[in-house]
Amino acid sequence: MIKAVIFDLDGTLVTFKLDIKACRTEVIQYLTEQGFPRSLFSMKESAFDMLVKVKKYIATKEIEAQKFAEIEKTVFSIVEEFELEAARTTEMFPGIPETLKALKDTNLKIALCTISGEKATNYILKRFHLEPFFDAVIMREDVPEVKPNPIHLEAVLEALKVGAQEAVLVGDSVKDIECAIQLNVLAVGVTTGLSSIEELTCSGAHYIASSASDIPILIQQLNSENSEDFSSV
């Protein structure tokens, strides 16, 4: 029985407006200025992926851990500036408030699992008046590692007090799907953001939806099937 629906934010509930290329370029420039090899980083990876590489590089070179903390803080600051700019221009997808209300009306718990920072996330939630719908909001500051690391999703499940098999993760990127799969959480890929149908399917998505507004019907069908299976046992 599905008891909770966990949503990604950018690309899932609101349009994805982050200038990825400019953000990654600035982060790479900063990291190379700190003495890290340019060849260590790729424009195809997120700033958070780059930080994982930095952490490993520092460990192999026996550089002080405090150095990483300072670098991480600066990288987050760079990303935050781009996030806030994107938050001011993003648009909410049609039917999102109605979708969240429909889920709440069936006593489902609702959470947000986003790699975005606190400032941008709170700005978007307040701008579109979405705060009341969520029982938990877990942002990057709340966890030591973000999606696709399962630690991020584990924190959400713990906050909601539900098991992995009682939850559905809805997201627009391969990282959302990979995160869910690692914890045996039902993964629903929506085609409104970063990843294509093919990418979402290949990453292991259990279901593909055209938008987040399709989720209430899907949950209703899933719980109906579970009830039928249980009654036949």
N, C-alpha and C positions, 0 to 999 in steps of 0.2 A: 504493500500500500504506500503510495506516494504521500508524504506529509509535508514536504518542503520543496519550494522552487527557488533556485539560486541563479541570479542573473549576472551577467557581465554588464558593463555600462556602455562604454563607447563602441559604437558599431552594432549594439544590440538594442538598447533602449533609446539612445540618441545617436545622431550621425557622427561618424568618425571624422574629425576636422584637424587632428594633429598633423603638423607639417613634419612628417617622419624624416624626410631627407635632411632638412635644415637642422632638426634636433640632433640627429645622429652625427652630422658633420661637425657641429659645435662640440659635442661630447668627445669625439675622436680627437679633435684639435686640442682640447684641454688635456686629454690623457697623454697625448704625445708630448705636450709641453711639460708634463710631469716626468718624462723620461721613459715612458713605455714605448716599445717598438710599434711603429705604425702597422706593420704586418700582422700584429696580434689581433687587429680588429677588422670587422667587415661592415659595410653599409647594409648588409642583409640581416644583421642582428640588432636586437634592441639594446638600449643603453644598459638595461639590467643584465643582459647576456654579457655585455662588455665588462661589467663590474665583476661578474663571476670569473672571467678570465684574469682580470686584474688581481683578484683575491688569490687565485692559484699562482699567478706569477710572483706576487709578493712573498708567498709562502716558500717558493723554490729559491728565491734570492735572499731569504732570511731578513727581509725588510721589516721594520717595526710594525706591529699590528695597528698602532695609532695612525700610521700613514694611510692605511686603507680607510679608516673611519673618516679622515679628513677628505679623502678623495670621494668617497661615497656621498658625503654631505654636499660637496660641490656639484657632483653629477646630478643628484636629486634636485638641487637648486636650478640647474640648467633645464632639466626636464620640466620642472614645475612652471617655469616661465612660459614654455610652449603649451603646456596643458591649460593654463589659465587663459591664454590667448584663444585656444581652441574652444574652451568652455563658453567664452563670450559669444562665439559665433555658431555654435552647434545648434541643431534643431532636434526636437523630440519627434520620434517616429509616430505616425498616426495611430491612435487607439491605445497608446500605452497606459494612460490613467485608467481607462475602462478595463484593460487587460488585468492590471494589478488589482483593481477592485473586485473583478470577477473571481480571481484567485483567493483574495481575502474573504470573500463572501462564502466560500466553501471551506473556510477554516484552515486553509493551508498557510504555513509559515513562508515568509518571503524574505530573501536576503540578497545583498549585493556583494559580489566578489570582484573587485577591480584592482588593477595594477596602478590606477591613477592615484595621485596623492590626495591628502585631506582637503586642501584648499580648493582644488578644481572639482573634486567630487561633491563637496558640500555646496559649492556654488551652483552646480548643475541641479542638485536635488532641491535646493531652495528656489532656484529660478523657475523650475517647472512644478513646484509644489508636490514633490514626490516623497518627501521624508516620512509622512505618516504611514506609508504602505509597508515600510521595511522593518522587520523584527531585528535585523542585524545588518551592519554595513562594515565589511572588512576591507580596508585599503592597504596600500603598500607599507605604510608606517606601522601597521598593526602586526606585521609578520616579519620574520628574519629573511624569508625568501618568497618571491611572488610566483604566480603561475608561469610556466607549467609545473613548478615544484608543488607537490601535493600538500606541503605544509600550509599553503595559502587556503586551500579548500578544506583541509582538516580543521582549521581555525573557525571556518564558517559553520561546519557541521557541529562543532563543539558549542559555538555560540547559540545555535538553534536547538541544541540537545536532540538531534536526530541521527540515525544511523545512515551509513552510506547508501544502503539499499532503499532507504525511505526518501531519497532526495533526487532531484533532477537539476543538472547544470545546463543553463542556456547561454550560449556564447557564439560569437561570430568568427572566432579565430581557431586555428589549429591548436594553439596553446591552451585554450579553454578545454577543448576536447581531450587533449593528452592528459591534462590535469585530472579530469573526471575519470578517465579510463584507469589511471593508476590506482584509484581508490574504489573502483567498481561502482561509481556513481553513474546513473543514466545520463548520457551525453546527448544534448540536442544542439545541432548546429543551425544557426540562422544565416541566411544568405544576404544580410543587409550591411555587412561590414568588410573586414579584411580578406577573408578566405573564400575561395570559390566552392561550389558544390563538390567538385572533384577532390579538392584539398580536404574539406571537412569529412567527406566519406572515407578517403584513404587514411585519415588520422584515426578512424574508428568510431565516428559518430553513430549512435544507435538510431537517431532520427534526424531528418533534415526538414526545417520549416522555412517558409518564405519570409516570416517575420515573427517577432515575439508575440504578436497578437494571436497567433495560432496556438499558443501554449495552453490556454484553458481547456480547449476542446481535446487536445492531446492528453492532458492529465485526466480529464473525465473518462476518456476511453481506456487509459491504462488502469485506472482504479476500478473501472467497471469490469475489465478483464480479470483483474486480481480477485474481485469479489466472486466472479463466476468460477474461477479456478478453485477458490477456497470452499465454495458451497458444494463443489463436485467431489471433494476429497472425502 
